[in-house]
Amino acid sequence: MSGSLVEDPAGTALAPARPADPVPAPPPGRRVDLRRVLRFLVRRPGLLLSAGVLVLVVLASFRPGLFTSQDPLQGVPAQNFRGPSGAHWFGTDELGRDVFSRVVHGAQLSLKATLIAVLVAFVVGGLLGVVAGFVGRWVDDVLMRCVDVLLSIPALFLSLALVTALGYGTVKVAVAVGIASVASFARVARAEVLRVRQALFVEASRSCGARWYAVLGRHVLPNAAGPVIVLATLDFGSSILAVSALSFLGYGAPPPAPEWGTLISEGRNYLANAWWLTALPGLAIAATVLSTNRVARALDGEWSRQR
């Protein structure tokens, strides 16, 4: 009973036994989280639409058969220059090839090049920034002066120079675009490493005798990687434009590969009588870039609030 005295084995009376605390009901965490997510998306229809566009583009790049069953390389000359219709959503080109199927299959080449470019910039730039910020001294001075040289050259001109030296092809274009973006990643990574290196928990870890690689792997890198990842999402849209621009100039995959920039380049000669050859692939590029930038801004804002 709640008012009874509790005795120990020696017979000494102790304090009255307190009733057990009632077990609290589990909070409705899943339901609240789901409502918050739904409310967040309903209040931001642009973000929801952008995420949907990116999902469709990713699906088209990995499974183009989900969207079209037509061969992007085979055309029917008798059906050339057909306007957009139910049979051909984006019309046909000068050889009678379906433009929609070429845009869908071209997503694979363009996104592949974009992913390679962002990965090259992330790995090389992040490595340079981490080494410069963590080592410091003359290493920091030498690396940052090299980064300053890269920053002084416009990214597109640097990409053109690199792809001219490397040669033509989708992968070489991607590497050129990635190297042109190394400087921004190096600057952000260095700034974050310098900020984290001066934190109290890093100083405490060093004072306890931790090795430098333990401090770097356990404390510095995990806490400095967030802004660099956000920069990678922000750089994704500009990399799509850079890869498409170089493909437009003829440095990408050779014809008849349906790369997005190549599609616009092939259709520019028929603007007078077949506007859809350039307008609709260009619309696909614009929608992908704008959607990527919208999602990247949302991630950047969320990361800023968490900091």
Contacts in CASP RR format, 6 or more apart in sequence:
PFRMAT RR
TARGET T0000
AUTHOR 0000-0000-0000
METHOD contacts of the structure
MODEL  1
MSGSLVEDPAGTALAPARPADPVPAPPPGRRVDLRRVLRFLVRRPGLLLS
AGVLVLVVLASFRPGLFTSQDPLQGVPAQNFRGPSGAHWFGTDELGRDVF
SRVVHGAQLSLKATLIAVLVAFVVGGLLGVVAGFVGRWVDDVLMRCVDVL
LSIPALFLSLALVTALGYGTVKVAVAVGIASVASFARVARAEVLRVRQAL
FVEASRSCGARWYAVLGRHVLPNAAGPVIVLATLDFGSSILAVSALSFLG
YGAPPPAPEWGTLISEGRNYLANAWWLTALPGLAIAATVLSTNRVARALD
GEWSRQR
1 17 0 8 1.000
2 16 0 8 1.000
2 17 0 8 1.000
2 18 0 8 1.000
2 19 0 8 1.000
3 16 0 8 1.000
3 17 0 8 1.000
4 16 0 8 1.000
4 17 0 8 1.000
5 13 0 8 1.000
5 14 0 8 1.000
5 15 0 8 1.000
5 16 0 8 1.000
5 17 0 8 1.000
6 13 0 8 1.000
6 14 0 8 1.000
6 15 0 8 1.000
6 16 0 8 1.000
6 17 0 8 1.000
7 13 0 8 1.000
7 14 0 8 1.000
8 14 0 8 1.000
41 47 0 8 1.000
41 48 0 8 1.000
44 298 0 8 1.000
46 294 0 8 1.000
47 294 0 8 1.000
47 295 0 8 1.000
47 298 0 8 1.000
49 291 0 8 1.000
50 290 0 8 1.000
50 291 0 8 1.000
50 292 0 8 1.000
50 294 0 8 1.000
50 295 0 8 1.000
51 291 0 8 1.000
51 295 0 8 1.000
52 291 0 8 1.000
53 287 0 8 1.000
53 288 0 8 1.000
53 291 0 8 1.000
54 288 0 8 1.000
54 291 0 8 1.000
54 292 0 8 1.000
54 295 0 8 1.000
57 107 0 8 1.000
57 111 0 8 1.000
57 288 0 8 1.000
57 291 0 8 1.000
58 111 0 8 1.000
59 66 0 8 1.000
59 67 0 8 1.000
60 66 0 8 1.000
60 67 0 8 1.000
60 104 0 8 1.000
60 107 0 8 1.000
60 108 0 8 1.000
61 106 0 8 1.000
61 107 0 8 1.000
61 108 0 8 1.000
61 110 0 8 1.000
61 111 0 8 1.000
61 112 0 8 1.000
62 108 0 8 1.000
64 101 0 8 1.000
64 104 0 8 1.000
64 105 0 8 1.000
64 107 0 8 1.000
64 108 0 8 1.000
65 104 0 8 1.000
67 100 0 8 1.000
67 104 0 8 1.000
68 98 0 8 1.000
68 100 0 8 1.000
68 101 0 8 1.000
68 104 0 8 1.000
70 98 0 8 1.000
70 100 0 8 1.000
70 101 0 8 1.000
71 101 0 8 1.000
72 97 0 8 1.000
72 98 0 8 1.000
72 101 0 8 1.000
72 102 0 8 1.000
72 104 0 8 1.000
72 105 0 8 1.000
72 106 0 8 1.000
72 258 0 8 1.000
73 97 0 8 1.000
73 256 0 8 1.000
73 258 0 8 1.000
74 97 0 8 1.000
75 92 0 8 1.000
75 95 0 8 1.000
75 96 0 8 1.000
75 97 0 8 1.000
75 98 0 8 1.000
76 92 0 8 1.000
76 96 0 8 1.000
77 95 0 8 1.000
77 96 0 8 1.000
78 96 0 8 1.000
79 88 0 8 1.000
79 92 0 8 1.000
79 96 0 8 1.000
80 92 0 8 1.000
80 93 0 8 1.000
80 94 0 8 1.000
80 95 0 8 1.000
80 96 0 8 1.000
81 92 0 8 1.000
81 93 0 8 1.000
81 94 0 8 1.000
81 96 0 8 1.000
81 270 0 8 1.000
81 273 0 8 1.000
81 274 0 8 1.000
82 88 0 8 1.000
82 91 0 8 1.000
82 92 0 8 1.000
82 96 0 8 1.000
83 91 0 8 1.000
83 92 0 8 1.000
83 274 0 8 1.000
83 276 0 8 1.000
84 90 0 8 1.000
84 91 0 8 1.000
84 276 0 8 1.000
84 280 0 8 1.000
85 91 0 8 1.000
88 98 0 8 1.000
88 99 0 8 1.000
88 100 0 8 1.000
89 100 0 8 1.000
90 98 0 8 1.000
90 99 0 8 1.000
90 100 0 8 1.000
90 103 0 8 1.000
90 276 0 8 1.000
90 280 0 8 1.000
90 281 0 8 1.000
91 98 0 8 1.000
91 99 0 8 1.000
91 100 0 8 1.000
91 276 0 8 1.000
91 280 0 8 1.000
92 98 0 8 1.000
92 99 0 8 1.000
93 99 0 8 1.000
93 102 0 8 1.000
93 266 0 8 1.000
93 267 0 8 1.000
93 270 0 8 1.000
93 274 0 8 1.000
93 277 0 8 1.000
94 270 0 8 1.000
94 274 0 8 1.000
99 263 0 8 1.000
99 276 0 8 1.000
99 277 0 8 1.000
99 280 0 8 1.000
99 281 0 8 1.000
100 280 0 8 1.000
101 258 0 8 1.000
102 258 0 8 1.000
102 263 0 8 1.000
102 281 0 8 1.000
103 258 0 8 1.000
103 260 0 8 1.000
103 263 0 8 1.000
103 280 0 8 1.000
103 281 0 8 1.000
103 284 0 8 1.000
105 258 0 8 1.000
106 257 0 8 1.000
106 258 0 8 1.000
106 259 0 8 1.000
106 260 0 8 1.000
106 263 0 8 1.000
107 260 0 8 1.000
107 284 0 8 1.000
109 170 0 8 1.000
109 253 0 8 1.000
109 257 0 8 1.000
109 258 0 8 1.000
109 259 0 8 1.000
109 260 0 8 1.000
110 240 0 8 1.000
110 243 0 8 1.000
110 244 0 8 1.000
110 247 0 8 1.000
110 259 0 8 1.000
110 260 0 8 1.000
110 261 0 8 1.000
110 285 0 8 1.000
111 240 0 8 1.000
112 170 0 8 1.000
112 174 0 8 1.000
113 170 0 8 1.000
113 171 0 8 1.000
113 173 0 8 1.000
113 174 0 8 1.000
113 177 0 8 1.000
113 243 0 8 1.000
114 174 0 8 1.000
114 236 0 8 1.000
114 237 0 8 1.000
114 239 0 8 1.000
114 240 0 8 1.000
114 243 0 8 1.000
115 174 0 8 1.000
116 171 0 8 1.000
116 174 0 8 1.000
116 175 0 8 1.000
116 178 0 8 1.000
117 174 0 8 1.000
117 175 0 8 1.000
117 177 0 8 1.000
117 178 0 8 1.000
117 181 0 8 1.000
117 239 0 8 1.000
117 242 0 8 1.000
117 243 0 8 1.000
118 178 0 8 1.000
118 181 0 8 1.000
118 232 0 8 1.000
118 235 0 8 1.000
118 236 0 8 1.000
118 239 0 8 1.000
120 174 0 8 1.000
120 175 0 8 1.000
120 178 0 8 1.000
120 179 0 8 1.000
120 182 0 8 1.000
121 178 0 8 1.000
121 179 0 8 1.000
121 181 0 8 1.000
121 182 0 8 1.000
121 184 0 8 1.000
121 185 0 8 1.000
121 232 0 8 1.000
121 235 0 8 1.000
121 239 0 8 1.000
122 185 0 8 1.000
122 228 0 8 1.000
122 232 0 8 1.000
124 178 0 8 1.000
124 179 0 8 1.000
124 182 0 8 1.000
124 185 0 8 1.000
124 186 0 8 1.000
125 182 0 8 1.000
125 183 0 8 1.000
125 185 0 8 1.000
125 186 0 8 1.000
125 189 0 8 1.000
126 185 0 8 1.000
126 186 0 8 1.000
126 189 0 8 1.000
126 228 0 8 1.000
128 143 0 8 1.000
128 146 0 8 1.000
128 147 0 8 1.000
128 182 0 8 1.000
128 185 0 8 1.000
128 186 0 8 1.000
128 189 0 8 1.000
128 190 0 8 1.000
129 143 0 8 1.000
129 185 0 8 1.000
129 186 0 8 1.000
129 187 0 8 1.000
129 189 0 8 1.000
129 190 0 8 1.000
129 193 0 8 1.000
130 189 0 8 1.000
130 190 0 8 1.000
130 193 0 8 1.000
130 216 0 8 1.000
130 220 0 8 1.000
130 221 0 8 1.000
130 224 0 8 1.000
131 139 0 8 1.000
131 143 0 8 1.000
132 139 0 8 1.000
132 140 0 8 1.000
132 143 0 8 1.000
132 144 0 8 1.000
132 186 0 8 1.000
132 190 0 8 1.000
132 193 0 8 1.000
133 140 0 8 1.000
133 190 0 8 1.000
133 193 0 8 1.000
133 194 0 8 1.000
133 197 0 8 1.000
134 193 0 8 1.000
134 197 0 8 1.000
134 216 0 8 1.000
134 220 0 8 1.000
140 190 0 8 1.000
143 186 0 8 1.000
144 186 0 8 1.000
144 190 0 8 1.000
147 182 0 8 1.000
147 183 0 8 1.000
147 186 0 8 1.000
147 187 0 8 1.000
148 183 0 8 1.000
150 158 0 8 1.000
150 180 0 8 1.000
150 182 0 8 1.000
150 183 0 8 1.000
151 183 0 8 1.000
151 184 0 8 1.000
151 187 0 8 1.000
155 177 0 8 1.000
155 180 0 8 1.000
155 181 0 8 1.000
155 242 0 8 1.000
156 180 0 8 1.000
156 242 0 8 1.000
156 245 0 8 1.000
158 176 0 8 1.000
158 179 0 8 1.000
158 180 0 8 1.000
159 173 0 8 1.000
159 176 0 8 1.000
159 177 0 8 1.000
159 178 0 8 1.000
159 179 0 8 1.000
159 180 0 8 1.000
159 242 0 8 1.000
159 246 0 8 1.000
160 176 0 8 1.000
160 246 0 8 1.000
160 249 0 8 1.000
160 251 0 8 1.000
162 175 0 8 1.000
162 176 0 8 1.000
162 179 0 8 1.000
162 180 0 8 1.000
163 172 0 8 1.000
163 173 0 8 1.000
163 176 0 8 1.000
163 246 0 8 1.000
163 251 0 8 1.000
164 251 0 8 1.000
166 172 0 8 1.000
166 175 0 8 1.000
166 176 0 8 1.000
167 251 0 8 1.000
168 250 0 8 1.000
168 251 0 8 1.000
168 252 0 8 1.000
168 254 0 8 1.000
169 251 0 8 1.000
169 252 0 8 1.000
169 253 0 8 1.000
169 254 0 8 1.000
170 247 0 8 1.000
170 252 0 8 1.000
170 253 0 8 1.000
170 257 0 8 1.000
170 259 0 8 1.000
172 251 0 8 1.000
172 252 0 8 1.000
173 243 0 8 1.000
173 246 0 8 1.000
173 247 0 8 1.000
173 251 0 8 1.000
173 252 0 8 1.000
174 243 0 8 1.000
176 246 0 8 1.000
177 239 0 8 1.000
177 242 0 8 1.000
177 243 0 8 1.000
177 246 0 8 1.000
178 239 0 8 1.000
180 242 0 8 1.000
181 235 0 8 1.000
181 238 0 8 1.000
181 239 0 8 1.000
184 231 0 8 1.000
184 235 0 8 1.000
185 228 0 8 1.000
185 231 0 8 1.000
185 232 0 8 1.000
185 235 0 8 1.000
188 227 0 8 1.000
188 228 0 8 1.000
188 231 0 8 1.000
189 224 0 8 1.000
189 228 0 8 1.000
192 223 0 8 1.000
192 224 0 8 1.000
192 225 0 8 1.000
192 226 0 8 1.000
192 227 0 8 1.000
192 228 0 8 1.000
193 220 0 8 1.000
193 224 0 8 1.000
195 224 0 8 1.000
196 202 0 8 1.000
196 219 0 8 1.000
196 220 0 8 1.000
196 223 0 8 1.000
196 224 0 8 1.000
197 220 0 8 1.000
199 219 0 8 1.000
199 223 0 8 1.000
201 219 0 8 1.000
202 215 0 8 1.000
202 219 0 8 1.000
202 220 0 8 1.000
205 214 0 8 1.000
205 215 0 8 1.000
205 218 0 8 1.000
205 219 0 8 1.000
206 215 0 8 1.000
210 218 0 8 1.000
226 303 0 8 1.000
227 303 0 8 1.000
230 296 0 8 1.000
230 299 0 8 1.000
230 300 0 8 1.000
230 303 0 8 1.000
233 292 0 8 1.000
233 295 0 8 1.000
233 296 0 8 1.000
233 299 0 8 1.000
233 300 0 8 1.000
234 293 0 8 1.000
234 296 0 8 1.000
234 297 0 8 1.000
234 300 0 8 1.000
236 292 0 8 1.000
236 296 0 8 1.000
237 288 0 8 1.000
237 289 0 8 1.000
237 292 0 8 1.000
237 293 0 8 1.000
237 296 0 8 1.000
238 289 0 8 1.000
240 285 0 8 1.000
240 288 0 8 1.000
240 289 0 8 1.000
240 292 0 8 1.000
241 285 0 8 1.000
241 289 0 8 1.000
244 259 0 8 1.000
244 260 0 8 1.000
244 261 0 8 1.000
244 264 0 8 1.000
244 285 0 8 1.000
245 261 0 8 1.000
246 252 0 8 1.000
247 253 0 8 1.000
247 259 0 8 1.000
247 260 0 8 1.000
247 261 0 8 1.000
247 262 0 8 1.000
247 265 0 8 1.000
248 261 0 8 1.000
248 262 0 8 1.000
248 264 0 8 1.000
248 265 0 8 1.000
249 265 0 8 1.000
250 262 0 8 1.000
250 265 0 8 1.000
252 259 0 8 1.000
252 262 0 8 1.000
253 259 0 8 1.000
253 262 0 8 1.000
255 262 0 8 1.000
255 266 0 8 1.000
260 281 0 8 1.000
260 282 0 8 1.000
260 284 0 8 1.000
260 285 0 8 1.000
261 281 0 8 1.000
261 285 0 8 1.000
263 277 0 8 1.000
263 278 0 8 1.000
263 281 0 8 1.000
264 278 0 8 1.000
264 281 0 8 1.000
264 282 0 8 1.000
264 285 0 8 1.000
266 277 0 8 1.000
267 274 0 8 1.000
267 277 0 8 1.000
267 278 0 8 1.000
268 278 0 8 1.000
270 277 0 8 1.000
271 277 0 8 1.000
271 278 0 8 1.000
END
